Amino acid sequence: MSDLADLFNTLSTLLLRHQSDWRPLPFACTSLPWPELAPVLASLDDASLDRLEQDEAAVHALLAPWRPEVVAALDWRLPELRRAANYATPRWSSGIPGRKWAQICDFGANVDANHPILEWCAGKGHLGRLLALRSGRPVTSLEWNPDLCRQGEQLADSLGLDHRFVCADALAADAAALFTANQQALALHACGELHLRLLRHAAAAGTRAIALSPCCYHLIDGNDYRPLSAAGRRQDPGLGRHELRLPLQQQVTGGARIARLRHIEQGWRLAFDVLQRSLRGQDRYLPLPAFPKQLLSGDFTAFARWACERKGLRLPEPFDPAPWLARAEGRRQLVRRIELVRHLYRYPLELWLLLDRALFLEEQGYWVRLGTFTACANTPRRYLIQASLD
Ligand SMILES: C[S@@+](CC[C@H](N)C(=O)[O-])C[C@H]1O[C@@H](n2cnc3c(N)ncnc32)[C@H](O)[C@@H]1O
């Protein structure tokens, strides 16, 4: 059994053993799901919660006595792969934000470019362009946005590169025909179903080398994740979109305005939850869909009217928002505490998903390596799966 398979088995057991920690839907909970944690979580005041939400190490220290094996698993770090020798910016890279450029350079440093390249979900094809320039190998970039393809083509032409764009849907059946054996298939930050397709198509075509950094694990066909590897199917923890989103829930960044909007949204969603339970006379959560963010610049009454319309409920007239907002505040405190615990599992769940992809490739005869390709300051989605048949 490979080292990756060993780690996968241990991780699968850990996740199943602790599923009652990461499965609860915080918004649906009206009490703390883990009574034994009540003393430690209840004693936290607002300032401590604010601080803990910005300091993962402090959360780990706080919860280590109650979840020692989970906190120990957070030390299972993946190796650091190659980094670019420098991040020099050629003229054509102007307009690419610094952190994106660093990701592209670091990803490129991990590609030996010994074969023609297929760049999957390429955007403007910056990575493909960098590799075409560096290696002289032909590059095909698949992207479905015609504007991005046009801009990428113009840049390739201006540099005289053998770099062409295929403007097509990666999820269409005929995209499989882009994969050949004598090829290297790459994807920098391809979302869930898109990178799953890449792996299946590349394995079916016997593509010589693959390099993939996955993102947005929850953007899959259907609601339930079907493990890619046979090992994953044997130890399937049963992940839905809700669980697949967990690895993407980073610390809140983005400045005061974004934090304020997030605070309002969370409060209003919870206030609506309290309201709908009362209107329907049923103590059950009713999920609300995503909504246009301009709703947040109005007031809770307008939000509640919109939400009631979506759910076929009638908002009482006249409507006094104050009691619902007040009751939501208590729920918000609960959600914050539940999230502290759930967030312990962001990394173990992401590692499980990465290993499922890696083991699928091993099962198809690939030599596989898993590691980080760039610094976390550049992106939290910094894992790279490298595979080769050579
Ligand atoms: C997260 S971006 C990554 C772009 C580029 N690889 C990078 O890292 O800068 C994902 C890209 O996939 C493209 N995309 C999304 N769905 C697609 C589909 N079904 N077929 C082809 N491209 C798609 C988007 O237009 C977008 O350019």
The ligand as an ORCA input file, in Angstrom:
! r2SCAN-3c Opt
* xyz 0 1
  C     -10.959     29.930    -11.395
  S     -10.743     30.321    -13.088
  C      -9.094     29.793    -13.354
  C      -8.485     30.418    -14.567
  C      -6.982     30.160    -14.723
  N      -6.689     28.761    -14.752
  C      -6.247     30.848    -13.612
  O      -5.919     30.214    -12.626
  O      -6.054     32.039    -13.718
  C     -11.693     29.092    -13.867
  C     -11.865     29.279    -15.357
  O     -12.673     28.218    -15.845
  C     -13.536     28.722    -16.830
  N     -14.675     27.802    -16.916
  C     -15.674     27.655    -16.020
  N     -16.533     26.731    -16.441
  C     -16.069     26.268    -17.624
  C     -16.534     25.293    -18.536
  N     -17.653     24.595    -18.299
  N     -15.818     25.075    -19.649
  C     -14.669     25.757    -19.882
  N     -14.186     26.706    -19.049
  C     -14.879     26.947    -17.932
  C     -13.905     30.091    -16.320
  O     -14.401     30.920    -17.374
  C     -12.580     30.560    -15.749
  O     -11.818     31.240    -16.710
*
